[in-house]
């Protein structure tokens, strides 16, 4: 059982680390605090990709360096042990003579993966692992999945009525949820590396898929357009953010490929099966481009395809206190589960409310 103070200081590390959301990928979110005689004397977090790591910023914030030799450094992720864009944090901790290090979870990156801890232990530093380990792993779930599976973390985002409809019988869907929920969607976009949408949804909504209702970066916009049938003047191809198109290799000779390239929109070609693009290949191509997290904002058909291929990690379901009834479009109708024991099983997180709408975050159970 971790000590109460260790838990409290690790919670502070997590709070600090979250400040880097949307700015540090493909690096992990990391926060660090330095404690002397029960009091925090320094803290820092990894602020943006390529900048100093959390441990460096925490150490630099200590005004009396002599205290470091009698202090404990807390960090939610194992200190790095290799030269990347910055020198190894484990070497700096050893150099400063810090006597104790408390770590939330290990770093799965091949260049670290226990090597940072081994360096600290070999230098005679007392190391404690696994404080709030589950919370620390969830914080960097995209980074961890990327380095353990070679695929990005995939989330589905949908908005539906209480009776499970994402559109009316006429296909209308604006707006199911209120402005508070829509603002949260924009916040989520800002912390994901990429947003994926299908050709059908682009055609219906002429979506822009940028971050507008909150401060944050625009993610990469990914469009699945199997036959390259979308017009080149669609809003999704505008200059507000980068866009990447995936199409079937059967359509690689179309003039539209060059037209999109001129607009700064590259087209990648993948295989198709039964009239659908190979989603596994799409994810592998995105991972090659250092996309660690992907949010799918498609309709029922695309969402069902990702679920059917077992490529979804979690679902953000915004539920509005409304009823459409009748022949409205159901969120996962194309799954067509015939027996209860064949159902896709989920694990709910604590519900949250945005205005009158409820957000259910659920993890898909393997």
Secondary structure, DSSP 8 states (H G I E B T S, - for coil): ---HHHHHHHHHHHHHHGGGTTTSTTS---EEEEEETTEEEEEEE--STTS--HHHHHHHT-S-GGGGGG-EEEEEE----S-SSS--HHHHHHHTT--EEEEEE---STTTTTHHHHHHHHTT-EEE--TTHHHHHHHTHHHHHHHHHSS-EEEEEEEEETTSEEE-TT---TTSS-HHHHHHHHHHHHHSSEEEEEHHHHHHH-------SSSS---EEEEE-TT--S-TTSGGGSTTS-EEEEEEGGGTT-THHHHHHHTT-EEEEE-EETTEE-HHHHHHHHHHTT--EEEE---HHHHHHHHHTT---EEEEEEES----TT-EETTGGG---SGGGS--EEE---EEETTEEEEEEEE--
